[in-house]
């Protein structure tokens, strides 16, 4: 069985809370992800703010492998 945190982790950009200026409807990162044309970038911040979750959502949306 997966840990509770893993089971409750958002799976889509619509479920992701925060950073609406980047991943909200019409936002730049959202447009890049939806178009499938995303370049390399660094997610930076303190632990627990959603960096890994956002990276997993992007990888799933683009159907690419995600490694931790």
N, C-alpha and C positions, 0 to 999 in steps of 0.2 A: 504494500500500500504506500502511495506517495505521501509525503508530509503535507500537513494542512496548508502551509504557505504555498506549496507547489500547486495544490489543487485549486486554490483561490486566486492564483496569479492571473491577471488579465491575459486574454488570448488574442484580442484584436485592438486596433488603434481606437475604436469607438469605446472599448472598455477601459482603456488606459486613462488614468486620472492625472491631470497636471500637464504642463508644457503645451497648452492649447495653442500658443503662438507658434509652436513648431509642428505639432501633429494634429491640430484641430482641422476641421473642414476648411479647405482653401489655403492652409498654411504651407510654407515652402517645403518642409521635410515631408509632409503628407503628400504633396503633389509629386515629389520625386519618387516616393515609395509606390504610389498608385501607378505612375508611369513606368515603373520598373527600371528607372535610370538613377541609381544612387551611387555616389562616389564614396571614397573612404572618408571617415570622420572619427573623431574621438568623443566618447561620452565621458564626461568628467563630473565628479561630485562626490559627496560623502556617502558612506554605506547606507543602503536602505532607501534611496530616493527613486529607484526604478530603472537604473541604467541597464542592468541585465535583462529585466523584463522588456524594455523597449527594444533591445538588441534581438531578443527571441521573437518578438512580434514582427520585426522587420524581416528576419530570416525566414519565418514561416510564410509571410506574405509574398516574399520573393522566391520561395521554394528553394532556398539555399541551405547548406549545412550550417549548424551553429555549434561551435566548440567552446567549452569553458576551460 
